[in-house]
Amino acid sequence: MKERRNAKYVLAGEPVLEDLGGGVSRKILAYGDDLMQVMVFFEKGGVGAMHSHPHTQLTHVLEGSFEFVIDGEKRIVTKGDTLYKTPNIPHGCVCLEKGILLDTFTPCREDFIK
């Protein structure tokens, strides 16, 4: 993957669509040491497995609908909704209607770019 750390512009066609399997793929957008933005694409039925990480994360639903679980609380979210996840909180989702999530992390998810 082309290094884009601290790039002033990331044009729509530049990020590579990475197939994560199971109806889920992602594009890593702009990032620096302290901040990262990622688009995650889901087919209906795609699963974001339960996990946690030491990053603060905002998730904005750009399209579709999802059943999310954050720290044991289950909710249905749709286009326009935003979710806040504190560090080390277990979270995951199931896509109910084909959709796209925009994730913002602080600090950068170095594990995504290695």
GUTORFI-179486 format. One record per atom (N, C-alpha, C, O): x, y, z; residue in three letters. Coordinates in steps of 0.001 Angstrom, whole numbers, padded with zeros to 6 digits, always signed. Example, Ala and Ser with C-alpha at 12.3 -4.5 7.8 and 13.67 -1.06 7.14 Angstrom:
<nodes>
+013190-005690+007800ALA/+012300-004500+007800ALA/+013200-003300+007800ALA/+014236-003319+008465ALA/+012850-002250+007080SER/+013670-001060+007140SER/+012900+000030+007870SER/+013409+001138+008039SER/
</nodes>
This chain:
<nodes>
+000842-001184+000000MET/+000000+000000+000000MET/+000886+001246+000000MET/+001877+001310+000727MET/+000525+002227-000814LYS/+001256+003484-000869LYS/+001119+004214+000467LYS/+000015+004369+000988LYS/+002233+004653+001008GLU/+002231+005394+002276GLU/+001560+006755+002069GLU/+001964+007533+001205GLU/+000543+007025+002862ARG/-000182+008296+002776ARG/-000167+009034+004108ARG/-000960+009953+004311ARG/+000707+008655+004998ARG/+000756+009321+006298ARG/+000961+010823+006096ARG/+001880+011250+005397ARG/+000094+011607+006717ASN/+000135+013068+006681ASN/-000075+013662+005287ASN/+000301+014811+005053ASN/-000667+012905+004356ALA/-000955+013441+003025ALA/-001978+014569+003149ALA/-002973+014441+003862ALA/-001728+015655+002460LYS/-002654+016793+002521LYS/-003957+016491+001798LYS/-005013+016994+002182LYS/-003891+015681+000763TYR/-005076+015300-000003TYR/-005048+013801-000248TYR/-004002+013240-000576TYR/-006186+013159-000091VAL/-006361+011757-000479VAL/-007579+011747-001396VAL/-008713+011892-000939VAL/-007336+011575-002685LEU/-008409+011611-003666LEU/-009146+010285-003690LEU/-008566+009243-003387LEU/-010420+010320-004047ALA/-011319+009161-003940ALA/-010775+007902-004603ALA/-010982+006805-004083ALA/-010095+008024-005719GLY/-009598+006850-006435GLY/-008283+006293-005922GLY/-007843+005243-006389GLY/-007649+006962-004982GLU/-006324+006533-004516GLU/-006348+005354-003543GLU/-005586+004406-003739GLU/-007178+005368-002517PRO/-007120+004249-001568PRO/-007545+002930-002222PRO/-008499+002888-002998PRO/-006831+001874-001901VAL/-007135+000542-002412VAL/-008249-000075-001570VAL/-008238+000032-000344VAL/-009207-000719-002229LEU/-010269-001433-001529LEU/-009711-002784-001093LEU/-009373-003621-001929LEU/-009617-002994+000220GLU/-009086-004238+000774GLU/-010244-005159+001126GLU/-011131-004775+001888GLU/-010245-006362+000581ASP/-011274-007353+000897ASP/-010907-008015+002218ASP/-009865-008661+002323ASP/-011752-007858+003216LEU/-011500-008448+004532LEU/-012202-009792+004686LEU/-012041-010467+005703LEU/-012988-010187+003666GLY/-013713-011448+003712GLY/-015069-011294+004365GLY/-015319-010325+005082GLY/-015940-012249+004115GLY/-017246-012270+004755GLY/-018155-011119+004392GLY/-019031-010755+005178GLY/-017967-010528+003203GLY/-018822-009423+002801GLY/-018423-008083+003370GLY/-019234-007158+003417GLY/-017151-007967+003811VAL/-016654-006718+004395VAL/-015368-006317+003675VAL/-014491-007151+003449VAL/-015261-005039+003315SER/-014031-004508+002727SER/-013819-003096+003259SER/-014735-002500+003826SER/-012608-002557+003078ARG/-012334-001219+003598ARG/-011344-000468+002712ARG/-010548-001048+001973ARG/-011441+000868+002830LYS/-010481+001779+002221LYS/-009903+002630+003338LYS/-010644+003285+004071LYS/-008598+002625+003470ILE/-007938+003483+004449ILE/-007738+004838+003789ILE/-007072+004944+002760ILE/-008310+005858+004376LEU/-008285+007196+003796LEU/-007090+007970+004340LEU/-005970+007461+004310LEU/-007295+009159+004824ALA/-006207+009985+005343ALA/-005842+009570+006764ALA/-006690+009109+007527ALA/-004564+009742+007104TYR/-004132+009444+008461TYR/-002790+010091+008768TYR/-001991+010385+007879TYR/-002578+010297+010054GLY/-001311+010736+010608GLY/-001111+009936+011878GLY/-001851+008986+012131GLY/-000142+010296+012668ASP/+000144+009529+013886ASP/-001020+009533+014866ASP/-001237+008547+015570ASP/-001770+010628+014921ASP/-002792+010804+015948ASP/-004231+010643+015478ASP/-005153+010737+016288ASP/-004443+010400+014179LEU/-005800+010365+013657LEU/-005841+009532+012377LEU/-004895+009550+011590LEU/-006947+008797+012170MET/-007105+007984+010957MET/-008576+007917+010593MET/-009447+007865+011461MET/-008840+007920+009270GLN/-010211+007756+008794GLN/-010260+006604+007793GLN/-009410+006491+006910GLN/-011282+005745+007950VAL/-011417+004521+007167VAL/-012874+004357+006744VAL/-013780+004550+007555VAL/-013106+004003+005477MET/-014449+003646+005018MET/-014543+002128+005015MET/-013659+001441+004502MET/-015631+001607+005599VAL/-015833+000163+005661VAL/-017132-000156+004926VAL/-018186+000402+005233VAL/-017042-001054+003957PHE/-018156-001416+003091PHE/-018668-002798+003508PHE/-017887-003734+003676PHE/-019982-002912+003671PHE/-020599-004158+004105PHE/-021657-004608+003105PHE/-022470-003808+002643PHE/-021636-005887+002778GLU/-022754-006516+002097GLU/-023763-006904+003171GLU/-023394-007059+004335GLU/-025028-007062+002799LYS/-026033-007504+003753LYS/-025574-008813+004389LYS/-025179-009743+003686LYS/-025624-008885+005706GLY/-025187-010068+006442GLY/-023727-010046+006837GLY/-023283-010905+007599GLY/-022960-009068+006330GLY/-021551-008944+006713GLY/-021426-008659+008201GLY/-022257-007966+008788GLY/-020375-009206+008801VAL/-020191-009101+010248VAL/-018888-008382+010574VAL/-017826-008722+010053VAL/-018989-007401+011430GLY/-017829-006806+012082GLY/-017715-007511+013423GLY/-018420-007167+014372GLY/-016833-008493+013505ALA/-016733-009344+014703ALA/-016496-008515+015966ALA/-015857-007465+015921ALA/-017017-009000+017082MET/-016789-008340+018375MET/-015287-008247+018621MET/-014556-009221+018445MET/-014843-007070+019026HIS/-013427-006837+019297HIS/-013298-005585+020163HIS/-014283-004897+020429HIS/-012095-005305+020588SER/-011795-004053+021283SER/-010378-003654+020904SER/-009597-004472+020417SER/-010062-002407+021130HIS/-008725-001885+020820HIS/-008490-000638+021677HIS/-009435-000077+022233HIS/-007235-000209+021783PRO/-006922+000921+022666PRO/-007186+002293+022047PRO/-006725+003303+022580PRO/-007913+002346+020941HIS/-008192+003597+020240HIS/-009588+004107+020562HIS/-010499+003311+020791HIS/-009766+005416+020581THR/-011096+006000+020591THR/-011590+005958+019157THR/-010821+006211+018230THR/-012879+005636+018960GLN/-013419+005473+017614GLN/-014786+006123+017489GLN/-015656+005946+018342GLN/-014960+006877+016416LEU/-016271+007377+016009LEU/-016659+006616+014750LEU/-015828+006429+013861LEU/-017903+006179+014662THR/-018416+005519+013468THR/-019642+006281+012999THR/-020586+006489+013762THR/-019623+006694+011745HIS/-020759+007390+011148HIS/-021332+006499+010054HIS/-020593+006021+009193HIS/-022641+006273+010081VAL/-023303+005434+009083VAL/-023594+006285+007851VAL/-024429+007188+007892VAL/-022893+005986+006748LEU/-023094+006713+005497LEU/-024250+006131+004691LEU/-024991+006862+004034LEU/-024398+004806+004747GLU/-025466+004119+004017GLU/-025823+002845+004765GLU/-025000+002299+005501GLU/-027052+002371+004578GLY/-027468+001076+005092GLY/-027973+001104+006518GLY/-028225+002162+007094GLY/-028115-000103+007077SER/-028511-000244+008475SER/-027722-001388+009101SER/-027349-002350+008429SER/-027478-001261+010398PHE/-026614-002176+011120PHE/-027179-002433+012510PHE/-027801-001558+013113PHE/-026955-003636+013006GLU/-027206-003937+014410GLU/-025845-003910+015091GLU/-024988-004752+014824GLU/-025656-002935+015974PHE/-024396-002779+016700PHE/-024553-003238+018134PHE/-025630-003140+018722PHE/-023469-003738+018682VAL/-023358-003995+020112VAL/-022126-003237+020589VAL/-021021-003454+020092VAL/-022325-002346+021558ILE/-021220-001607+022158ILE/-021308-001817+023654ILE/-022274-001401+024293ILE/-020301-002460+024207ASP/-020245-002722+025650ASP/-021535-003377+026150ASP/-022061-003018+027203ASP/-022033-004347+025374GLY/-023216-005099+025765GLY/-024548-004475+025395GLY/-025584-005128+025529GLY/-024554-003221+024931GLU/-025801-002550+024555GLU/-026035-002692+023049GLU/-025211-002258+022243GLU/-027160-003300+022679LYS/-027484-003561+021279LYS/-028442-002492+020763LYS/-029429-002162+021419LYS/-028136-001942+019555ARG/-028990-000928+018924ARG/-028960-001108+017415ARG/-027965-001563+016852ARG/-030059-000746+016769ILE/-030121-000674+015316ILE/-029783+000766+014927ILE/-030357+001709+015470ILE/-028847+000932+013984VAL/-028462+002266+013526VAL/-028599+002323+012011VAL/-028448+001314+011321VAL/-028888+003526+011501THR/-029106+003734+010075THR/-028387+004998+009601THR/-027752+005702+010386THR/-028502+005267+008305LYS/-027848+006414+007670LYS/-028009+007676+008507LYS/-029114+008045+008905LYS/-026876+008329+008762GLY/-026871+009571+009525GLY/-026560+009406+010996GLY/-026247+010388+011670GLY/-026637+008179+011519ASP/-026346+007935+012937ASP/-024836+007879+013170ASP/-024076+007498+012280ASP/-024413+008262+014376THR/-023003+008239+014758THR/-022857+007517+016085THR/-023674+007680+016991THR/-021801+006713+016186LEU/-021523+005926+017382LEU/-020163+006330+017943LEU/-019220+006586+017195LEU/-020079+006381+019271TYR/-018828+006732+019969TYR/-018379+005524+020769TYR/-019140+004971+021564TYR/-017118+005114+020547LYS/-016579+003950+021252LYS/-015307+004362+021989LYS/-014331+004795+021377LYS/-015337+004220+023301THR/-014160+004542+024106THR/-013131+003417+023992THR/-013474+002309+023582THR/-011883+003686+024348PRO/-010848+002656+024252PRO/-011206+001396+025044PRO/-011785+001460+026129PRO/-010847+000264+024470ASN/-010957-001059+025098ASN/-012390-001526+025374ASN/-012587-002467+026142ASN/-013384-000890+024766ILE/-014780-001301+024924ILE/-015114-002320+023830ILE/-014891-002039+022653ILE/-015646-003501+024190PRO/-016017-004484+023173PRO/-017150-003951+022288PRO/-018126-003383+022778PRO/-016998-004148+020978HIS/-018015-003713+020035HIS/-017948-004547+018755HIS/-016911-005117+018418HIS/-019077-004602+018055GLY/-019159-005322+016797GLY/-020501-005041+016158GLY/-021357-004388+016756GLY/-020691-005539+014931CYS/-021947-005264+014234CYS/-022282-006352+013228CYS/-021440-007167+012848CYS/-023542-006335+012811VAL/-024039-007143+011702VAL/-024746-006178+010766VAL/-025538-005345+011206VAL/-024460-006291+009470CYS/-025090-005427+008491CYS/-026464-005976+008128CYS/-026581-007114+007673CYS/-027498-005173+008327LEU/-028874-005576+008048LEU/-029300-005195+006629LEU/-030144-005855+006022LEU/-028708-004130+006119GLU/-028986-003626+004774GLU/-027670-003088+004241GLU/-027032-002264+004896GLU/-027252-003540+003060LYS/-025963-003148+002481LYS/-025622-001712+002857LYS/-026450-000811+002724LYS/-024372-001504+003335GLY/-024050-000180+003827GLY/-022580+000152+003862GLY/-021716-000667+003548GLY/-022325+001396+004260ILE/-020972+001932+004378ILE/-020858+002662+005707ILE/-021729+003451+006075ILE/-019772+002388+006420LEU/-019449+003084+007661LEU/-018208+003932+007454LEU/-017293+003535+006732LEU/-018170+005098+008082LEU/-016981+005935+008091LEU/-016452+005921+009517LEU/-017070+006468+010430LEU/-015290+005282+009692ASP/-014673+005172+011015ASP/-013539+006181+011154ASP/-012728+006354+010245ASP/-013497+006841+012303THR/-012408+007747+012644THR/-011798+007247+013936THR/-012501+007007+014918THR/-010475+007092+013928PHE/-009750+006564+015080PHE/-008718+007569+015568PHE/-008116+008297+014778PHE/-008523+007596+016889THR/-007400+008311+017463THR/-006825+007452+018578THR/-007581+006998+019436THR/-005524+007210+018601PRO/-004576+007548+017543PRO/-004767+006643+016326PRO/-005696+005837+016277PRO/-003887+006788+015362CYS/-003915+006005+014134CYS/-003883+004503+014440CYS/-003206+004076+015376CYS/-004608+003708+013662ARG/-004579+002245+013771ARG/-003375+001739+012972ARG/-003504+001366+011806ARG/-002233+001733+013598GLU/-001014+001271+012929GLU/-001168-000154+012410GLU/-000565-000511+011398GLU/-001981-000987+013102ASP/-002183-002360+012664ASP/-002884-002428+011307ASP/-002794-003456+010634ASP/-003570-001383+010887PHE/-004236-001362+009589PHE/-003270-001093+008435PHE/-003553-001459+007295PHE/-002146-000464+008716ILE/-001249-000039+007626ILE/+000068-000795+007565ILE/+000953-000437+006787ILE/+000206-001827+008369LYS/+001441-002623+008347LYS/+001287-003831+007482LYS/+002225-004616+007346LYS/
</nodes>
